[in-house]
Amino acid sequence: MIRKNRKIFILHEIYGVNDFIREQALAYNDAYTDVECIHFYSDEKIFSYTQEEEAYAHFTNEIGFDAPLKILARKLKTAIQQYDKVLVIGFSIGATIAWRLSTLPLHRVVCVYGSRIRQYLDLQPSCPTLILLPSHEKSFNVQDLKQALNHIQYVQTIQFPGEHGFMDCYNSAYHYESAIHAHTYIKNFI
């Protein structure tokens, strides 16, 4: 029997564990890897892309960026005892939470378009951390964030053509070439 020696936690966007997030889990699942999608919403709610404002309000008012940290830190510490390698891959809000968890003794952290990372630039990851950014964000200057991240040890930042959501084929911001290249970078990194 093959021993699974790697665990990957996938952290979702504001929409919940939808088809895109489930497909990400399948992409990294193999004979040596257990993959778990983390639900930030206790009722496992899933929002449609047309409910972006409602989903964002639900996350910020009901969950926030702090509450998931304690629960996830416990899960990750347990996994670290059971697996040789524990990794976190987060998208959007999940990427910001993944960034905040990068101070734990993890194997790797991947943050995909985590725009709120800019609010936590005082963190120092303890493991190699890959941050994938779009070329454009509506709410801030991506170049400023990239420049700030380039000075942090263990952090590799790569920018791709497109907007927030460029990897998600169900999202109107989907950018095929960027999604393919980003996925390849993640696979090689982990």
BAMIVO-579304 format. One record per residue: residue number from 1; residue in one letter; x, y, z of N, C-alpha, C in turn. Coordinates in Angstrom, 2 decimals. Last residue first. Layout:
BEGIN
   nr  rest      nc1      nc2      nc3     cac1     cac2     cac3      cc1      cc2      cc3
  NUM     A        X        Y        Z        X        Y        Z        X        Y        Z
...
//
This chain:
BEGIN
   nr  rest      nc1      nc2      nc3     cac1     cac2     cac3      cc1      cc2      cc3
  190     I     5.04    23.13    -5.88     4.70    22.21    -4.80     5.36    20.86    -4.99
  189     F     6.05    24.30    -8.20     6.42    24.84    -6.89     6.16    23.85    -5.77
  188     N     4.83    22.96   -10.29     6.29    22.90   -10.15     6.74    23.34    -8.76
  187     K     2.14    23.68    -9.79     2.55    22.26    -9.81     4.05    22.13    -9.60
  186     I     2.32    26.49   -10.12     1.93    25.91    -8.82     2.40    24.47    -8.75
  185     Y     3.05    26.72   -12.80     3.92    27.26   -11.75     3.60    26.62   -10.40
  184     T     0.76    25.56   -13.98     2.07    24.94   -14.16     3.05    25.42   -13.09
  183     H    -1.15    27.46   -13.26    -1.29    26.08   -12.78     0.05    25.34   -12.88
  182     A    -0.19    29.65   -14.72    -0.24    29.70   -13.26    -0.33    28.29   -12.67
  181     H    -0.57    28.77   -17.37     0.78    29.05   -16.87     0.81    29.06   -15.35
  180     I    -3.40    28.52   -17.40    -2.54    27.37   -17.71    -1.14    27.58   -17.15
  179     A    -4.16    31.17   -16.79    -4.58    30.05   -15.93    -3.69    28.83   -16.15
  178     S    -3.11    32.60   -18.93    -2.62    32.86   -17.58    -2.96    31.71   -16.64
  177     E    -4.68    31.54   -21.03    -3.23    31.37   -21.03    -2.64    31.57   -19.63
  176     Y    -7.41    32.27   -20.13    -6.96    30.91   -20.42    -5.45    30.73   -20.31
  175     H    -8.76    33.98   -17.72    -7.77    34.23   -18.76    -7.07    32.90   -19.04
  174     Y   -11.79    35.06   -16.27   -10.93    33.95   -16.67   -10.03    34.34   -17.84
  173     A   -13.64    36.84   -15.39   -12.27    37.34   -15.49   -11.29    36.25   -15.96
  172     S   -15.97    35.43   -15.02   -15.89    36.28   -16.22   -14.48    36.85   -16.41
  171     N   -15.40    32.06   -14.00   -15.43    33.48   -13.67   -15.30    34.29   -14.95
  170     Y   -14.88    29.50   -14.58   -16.29    29.85   -14.44   -16.48    31.35   -14.20
  169     C   -12.14    29.21   -14.52   -12.80    29.13   -15.83   -14.30    29.44   -15.77
  168     D    -9.94    31.00   -12.73   -11.24    30.35   -12.57   -12.02    30.36   -13.88
  167     M    -7.71    32.57   -12.93    -7.54    31.11   -13.02    -8.86    30.36   -13.09
  166     F    -8.49    35.26   -12.59    -8.01    34.81   -13.91    -7.85    33.30   -14.03
  165     G    -9.33    36.63   -10.38   -10.18    35.52   -10.84    -9.68    34.89   -12.13
  164     H    -8.38    39.83   -11.22    -8.72    38.97   -10.09    -9.69    37.89   -10.57
  163     E    -7.16    39.76   -14.64    -7.71    40.40   -13.45    -7.94    39.36   -12.37
  162     G    -4.22    39.57   -16.77    -5.59    39.32   -16.37    -5.97    40.07   -15.11
  161     P    -1.02    38.10   -16.86    -2.01    38.95   -17.51    -3.42    38.58   -17.05
  160     F     0.58    37.64   -13.66     0.03    37.10   -14.90    -0.94    38.08   -15.53
  159     Q     3.49    37.59   -11.63     2.32    38.31   -12.11     1.89    37.75   -13.46
  158     I     4.82    36.17    -8.74     4.72    36.11   -10.20     3.42    36.79   -10.59
  157     T     7.09    36.02    -6.10     5.88    36.66    -6.63     5.91    36.62    -8.15
  156     Q     8.16    34.28    -3.37     8.34    34.40    -4.82     7.02    34.93    -5.37
  155     V     9.62    34.49    -0.21     8.47    34.82    -1.05     8.90    34.96    -2.51
  154     Y    11.75    34.16     1.51    10.97    32.97     1.16     9.82    33.24     0.19
  153     Q    11.72    37.55     2.67    12.40    36.26     2.53    11.39    35.14     2.32
  152     I    10.59    40.30     0.87    10.32    39.40     2.00    10.94    38.03     1.71
  151     H    10.69    41.94    -1.27    11.71    42.15    -0.24    11.55    41.22     0.95
  150     N     8.51    41.47    -2.85     9.82    41.05    -3.36    10.93    41.18    -2.34
  149     L     6.37    42.76    -1.66     6.57    41.33    -1.41     7.94    40.84    -1.84
  148     A     6.60    45.35    -2.70     6.71    45.14    -1.25     7.01    43.68    -0.93
  147     Q     6.14    44.81    -5.42     7.41    45.38    -5.01     7.63    45.17    -3.50
  146     K     3.50    43.91    -5.34     4.57    43.02    -5.82     5.92    43.52    -5.35
  145     L     2.20    46.24    -4.47     2.18    45.04    -3.65     3.33    44.11    -4.05
  144     D     2.72    47.93    -6.66     3.17    48.32    -5.32     3.23    47.10    -4.39
  143     Q     1.44    46.54    -8.72     2.89    46.72    -8.77     3.45    47.10    -7.40
  142     V    -1.27    46.81    -8.10    -0.63    45.49    -7.98     0.89    45.62    -7.96
  141     N    -2.99    49.14    -6.43    -1.92    49.04    -7.41    -1.16    47.73    -7.18
  140     F    -6.53    48.39    -5.91    -5.19    48.81    -5.49    -4.19    48.61    -6.62
  139     S    -9.03    47.56    -6.89    -8.98    48.32    -5.65    -7.59    48.79    -5.20
  138     K    -8.88    46.06    -9.26    -9.71    47.27    -9.21    -9.38    48.16    -8.03
  137     E    -5.80    44.96   -10.63    -6.83    44.82    -9.59    -7.60    46.14    -9.54
  136     H    -3.80    43.36   -13.08    -4.65    44.50   -12.70    -5.63    44.10   -11.60
  135     S    -2.37    41.11   -13.42    -1.72    42.35   -13.86    -2.51    43.57   -13.40
  134     P    -2.60    39.03   -10.44    -3.02    39.46   -11.78    -2.27    40.72   -12.17
  133     L    -0.20    36.90    -8.78    -0.99    38.12    -8.86    -1.45    38.38   -10.29
  132     L     0.77    34.47    -6.60     0.41    34.72    -7.99    -0.56    35.89    -8.03
  131     I     3.32    33.60    -4.52     2.18    34.51    -4.63     1.96    34.82    -6.11
  130     L     4.62    31.07    -2.60     4.43    31.53    -3.97     3.17    32.39    -4.02
  129     T     6.95    30.50    -0.15     5.59    30.98    -0.40     5.52    31.59    -1.79
  128     P     8.77    28.40     1.96     8.64    28.97     0.62     7.18    29.28     0.31
  127     C     8.21    29.40     5.42     8.38    28.39     4.37     8.32    29.07     3.01
  126     S     7.56    31.32     7.14     8.61    30.41     7.59     8.88    29.31     6.56
  125     P     6.93    34.79     6.35     6.69    33.35     6.16     7.88    32.52     6.64
  124     Q     6.27    37.38     8.29     7.46    36.75     7.73     7.19    35.26     7.58
  123     L     4.14    40.27     8.06     4.37    38.85     8.32     5.67    38.37     7.67
  122     D     3.57    42.80     7.26     4.52    42.68     8.37     4.82    41.22     8.71
  121     L     1.56    42.87     5.44     2.92    42.82     4.92     3.98    42.73     6.01
  120     Y    -1.25    42.76     5.43    -0.48    41.93     6.36     0.98    41.79     5.90
  119     Q    -2.56    44.05     3.45    -2.83    44.52     4.82    -1.99    43.78     5.86
  118     R    -1.97    42.70     1.15    -1.36    44.02     1.33    -1.59    44.59     2.72
  117     I    -3.62    40.59     1.09    -2.27    40.35     1.61    -1.61    41.69     1.91
  116     R    -5.92    41.09    -0.26    -5.81    41.63     1.11    -4.47    41.31     1.77
  115     S    -5.70    39.69    -2.67    -5.54    41.14    -2.67    -5.38    41.74    -1.27
  114     G    -4.54    37.03    -3.79    -4.93    37.42    -2.43    -4.74    38.91    -2.24
  113     Y    -4.11    35.41    -6.19    -4.80    36.70    -6.15    -5.41    37.02    -4.78
  112     V    -3.09    32.71    -4.41    -3.52    33.12    -5.75    -4.49    34.29    -5.62
  111     C    -0.48    31.40    -2.71    -1.53    32.42    -2.58    -1.86    32.94    -3.98
  110     V     0.80    28.58    -1.22     0.53    29.22    -2.51    -0.65    30.16    -2.31
  109     V     3.38    27.26     0.76     2.12    28.01     0.73     2.01    28.66    -0.63
  108     R     4.98    24.29     2.02     4.81    25.32     1.00     3.45    26.00     1.21
  107     H     5.25    23.10     4.59     6.19    22.79     3.51     6.17    23.90     2.45
  106     L     5.08    24.96     7.72     4.50    24.25     6.57     5.58    23.96     5.54
  105     P     5.05    26.06    10.52     6.09    25.22     9.89     5.53    24.32     8.77
  104     L     3.48    29.33    10.02     3.53    27.99    10.61     4.60    27.15     9.89
  103     T     3.33    31.53     8.47     4.29    31.59     9.58     4.40    30.25    10.30
  102     S     1.25    31.26     6.73     2.59    30.91     6.24     3.67    31.01     7.31
  101     L    -1.18    32.19     7.44    -0.79    30.89     8.01     0.64    30.51     7.63
  100     R    -1.44    34.45     5.92    -1.34    34.63     7.37    -0.94    33.32     8.07
   99     W    -1.70    33.23     3.40    -0.55    34.10     3.68    -0.36    34.24     5.19
   98     A    -4.21    32.04     3.75    -3.02    31.20     3.55    -1.75    31.99     3.86
   97     I    -5.76    34.36     3.83    -5.69    33.52     5.02    -4.47    32.59     4.93
   96     T    -5.35    35.18     1.20    -4.97    36.07     2.30    -4.85    35.28     3.60
   95     A    -6.44    33.03    -0.15    -5.02    33.34    -0.33    -4.53    34.24     0.80
   94     G    -9.11    33.19     0.53    -8.36    32.02     0.98    -6.86    32.24     0.85
   93     I    -9.79    35.42    -0.91    -9.79    35.51     0.56    -9.02    34.34     1.16
   92     S    -7.95    34.10    -3.50    -8.61    35.33    -3.09    -8.61    35.46    -1.55
   91     F    -7.12    30.85    -2.61    -7.57    31.70    -3.69    -8.33    32.89    -3.11
   90     G    -4.39    28.83    -1.43    -5.56    29.68    -1.22    -5.84    30.56    -2.41
   89     I    -2.99    25.96    -0.31    -3.21    26.72    -1.55    -4.49    27.50    -1.36
   88     V    -0.59    24.60     1.80    -1.84    25.34     1.73    -1.87    26.09     0.41
   87     L     0.84    21.48     2.88     0.81    22.65     2.02    -0.56    23.31     2.08
   86     V     3.03    19.38     4.50     1.70    19.99     4.57     1.77    21.31     3.82
   85     K     4.79    16.39     4.50     4.66    17.71     3.87     3.21    18.18     3.97
   84     D     4.50    14.13     6.07     5.84    14.70     5.89     5.77    16.13     5.37
   83     Y     1.76    13.98     8.44     2.29    13.98     7.07     3.70    14.57     7.05
   82     Q     1.06    14.23    11.12     0.66    13.03    10.39     1.30    12.89     9.01
   81     Q     1.79    16.66    12.15     2.18    15.47    12.91     1.95    14.18    12.11
   80     I     0.56    18.33    10.36     2.03    18.33    10.39     2.54    17.11    11.16
   79     A    -2.12    18.02    11.08    -1.64    17.43     9.82    -0.12    17.34     9.80
   78     T    -2.13    19.54    13.43    -2.45    18.11    13.48    -1.90    17.42    12.24
   77     K    -1.58    22.05    12.34    -0.64    21.46    13.31    -0.88    19.97    13.47
   76     L    -3.86    22.40    10.74    -2.55    22.31    10.12    -1.53    21.67    11.07
   75     K    -5.89    22.56    12.67    -5.94    21.52    11.63    -4.55    21.30    11.02
   74     R    -5.01    24.87    14.07    -5.13    23.57    14.75    -5.12    22.42    13.75
   73     A    -5.19    26.76    12.01    -3.90    26.52    12.65    -3.92    25.18    13.38
   72     L    -7.96    26.73    11.51    -7.02    26.20    10.51    -5.66    25.92    11.12
   71     I    -8.88    27.92    13.88    -9.37    26.60    13.48    -8.38    25.96    12.50
   70     K    -7.54    30.40    13.80    -7.36    29.48    14.93    -7.76    28.05    14.55
   69     L    -8.43    31.54    11.28    -7.02    31.28    11.58    -6.82    30.26    12.69
   68     P   -11.13    32.19    10.98   -10.64    30.91    10.43    -9.21    30.55    10.86
   67     A   -11.24    34.80    12.32   -11.88    33.59    12.87   -11.34    32.29    12.29
   66     D    -9.97    36.79    10.64    -9.36    36.30    11.88    -9.92    34.97    12.36
   65     F   -11.37    37.68     8.46   -10.05    37.10     8.21    -9.41    36.51     9.47
   64     G   -14.93    36.82     8.43   -13.77    37.69     8.61   -12.46    36.94     8.40
   63     I   -17.75    35.95     8.87   -16.55    35.13     9.03   -15.35    36.01     9.37
   62     E   -19.82    37.85     8.61   -20.07    36.61     9.36   -18.80    35.82     9.68
   61     N   -18.84    40.08     7.17   -19.69    40.28     8.35   -19.83    39.03     9.22
   60     T   -17.26    39.03     5.08   -16.71    40.06     5.97   -17.52    40.22     7.25
   59     F   -19.00    37.07     3.92   -17.68    36.72     4.44   -17.19    37.76     5.45
   58     H   -21.23    38.65     3.24   -21.37    37.49     4.13   -20.03    37.13     4.75
   57     A   -20.08    40.46     1.45   -20.68    40.95     2.70   -20.82    39.81     3.71
   56     Y   -19.33    38.67    -0.58   -18.31    39.46     0.11   -18.84    39.97     1.45
   55     A   -21.86    37.71    -1.34   -20.84    36.78    -0.84   -19.76    37.53    -0.05
   54     E   -23.07    40.07    -2.26   -23.66    39.34    -1.14   -22.63    38.39    -0.50
   53     E   -21.36    40.62    -4.44   -21.50    41.58    -3.33   -22.06    40.90    -2.09
   52     E   -21.70    38.25    -6.06   -20.39    38.66    -5.54   -20.51    39.60    -4.34
   51     Q   -23.66    36.75    -7.30   -23.88    37.17    -5.91   -22.60    37.68    -5.26
   50     T   -22.85    35.77    -9.66   -23.70    36.96    -9.73   -23.99    37.51    -8.33
   49     Y   -21.59    33.46    -8.93   -20.75    34.60    -9.29   -21.56    35.88    -9.41
   48     S   -23.28    32.11    -6.03   -23.03    32.17    -7.47   -22.17    33.40    -7.76
   47     F   -22.06    30.57    -3.04   -22.65    31.71    -3.72   -22.35    31.62    -5.21
   46     I   -22.71    28.03    -0.81   -22.02    28.37    -2.05   -22.78    29.52    -2.69
   45     K   -22.27    26.93     2.56   -22.97    27.74     1.57   -22.09    27.98     0.35
   44     E   -21.68    25.39     4.77   -21.12    25.01     3.47   -21.84    25.71     2.31
   43     D   -22.31    26.41     7.18   -23.41    25.72     6.48   -22.99    25.25     5.08
   42     S   -19.95    27.69     7.82   -20.36    26.52     8.60   -21.48    25.73     7.93
   41     Y   -17.57    28.63     5.54   -18.97    28.82     5.91   -19.47    27.55     6.59
   40     F   -15.13    27.76     4.84   -15.17    28.83     5.82   -16.59    29.03     6.34
   39     H   -14.04    24.57     4.24   -15.24    25.41     4.15   -15.15    26.49     5.23
   38     I   -11.29    23.35     2.52   -11.76    23.92     3.78   -12.96    24.80     3.50
   37     C   -10.60    20.38     0.95   -11.13    21.73     0.76   -11.70    22.20     2.09
   36     E    -7.76    18.40     0.95    -8.97    18.75     1.69    -9.35    20.19     1.38
   35     V    -5.98    15.65    -0.28    -6.37    17.04    -0.49    -7.69    17.28     0.24
   34     D    -3.15    13.63     0.03    -4.53    13.86     0.46    -4.82    15.33     0.26
   33     T    -0.88    12.01    -2.12    -1.40    13.27    -1.58    -2.86    13.18    -1.17
   32     Y     0.03     9.92    -3.58     0.83    10.29    -2.41     0.25    11.47    -1.63
   31     A    -1.68     9.65    -5.74    -1.48     8.48    -4.88    -0.74     8.82    -3.59
   30     D    -3.32    12.89    -5.72    -2.64    11.77    -6.37    -2.40    10.67    -5.35
   29     N    -4.71    16.03    -6.28    -4.89    14.74    -5.62    -4.15    13.66    -6.42
   28     Y    -4.70    18.31    -7.72    -3.53    18.05    -6.87    -3.60    16.72    -6.15
   27     A    -7.09    18.40    -9.09    -5.85    18.61    -9.85    -4.60    18.25    -9.04
   26     L    -9.05    18.25    -7.13    -8.80    17.08    -7.99    -7.47    17.19    -8.71
   25     A    -8.91    20.88    -6.18    -8.59    19.75    -5.29    -8.28    18.50    -6.12
   24     Q    -9.82    22.27    -8.41    -8.46    22.48    -7.93    -8.02    21.33    -7.04
   23     E   -12.44    21.38    -8.47   -11.55    21.00    -9.57   -10.09    21.22    -9.18
   22     R   -13.39    22.67    -6.18   -13.37    21.20    -6.22   -12.45    20.70    -7.33
   21     I   -13.18    25.31    -7.09   -12.37    24.87    -5.95   -12.29    23.34    -5.91
   20     F   -15.08    25.28    -9.22   -13.68    25.64    -9.45   -12.79    25.12    -8.33
   19     D   -17.51    24.61    -7.90   -16.92    23.70    -8.88   -15.44    24.01    -9.13
   18     N   -16.95    25.81    -4.48   -17.74    25.64    -5.70   -17.02    24.69    -6.68
   17     V   -16.92    26.59    -1.50   -16.32    25.44    -2.19   -17.21    25.11    -3.39
   16     G   -17.28    30.21    -1.80   -17.39    28.92    -1.13   -16.72    27.82    -1.94
   15     Y   -16.89    32.78    -2.73   -18.05    32.03    -3.23   -18.26    30.69    -2.52
   14     I   -14.54    33.91    -1.91   -15.77    34.30    -1.20   -16.97    33.46    -1.60
   13     E   -12.43    30.96    -2.35   -12.75    32.38    -2.54   -14.03    32.70    -1.77
   12     H   -10.90    28.42    -0.17   -11.73    28.97    -1.25   -11.82    30.50    -1.27
   11     L    -8.05    26.52     0.17    -8.87    27.55     0.80    -9.59    28.35    -0.29
   10     I    -6.96    23.27     0.53    -7.39    24.26    -0.46    -8.35    25.22     0.25
    9     F    -4.20    21.56     1.75    -5.46    22.21     2.12    -5.74    23.29     1.08
    8     I    -2.59    18.56     1.25    -2.80    19.90     0.72    -4.18    20.38     1.17
    7     K    -0.14    16.40     2.45    -1.52    16.88     2.62    -1.59    18.30     2.10
    6     R     1.81    13.51     1.87     1.60    14.93     1.64     0.12    15.26     1.81
    5     N     2.12    10.81     1.93     3.01    11.59     2.78     2.84    13.10     2.63
    4     K     0.56     7.84     1.93     0.34     9.23     1.54     1.15    10.10     2.49
    3     R     2.00     4.90     0.92     1.83     5.80     2.05     1.64     7.21     1.53
    2     I     0.51     2.23    -0.80     1.26     3.49    -0.90     0.95     4.36     0.31
    1     M     0.84    -1.20     0.00     0.00     0.00     0.00     0.88     1.25     0.00
//
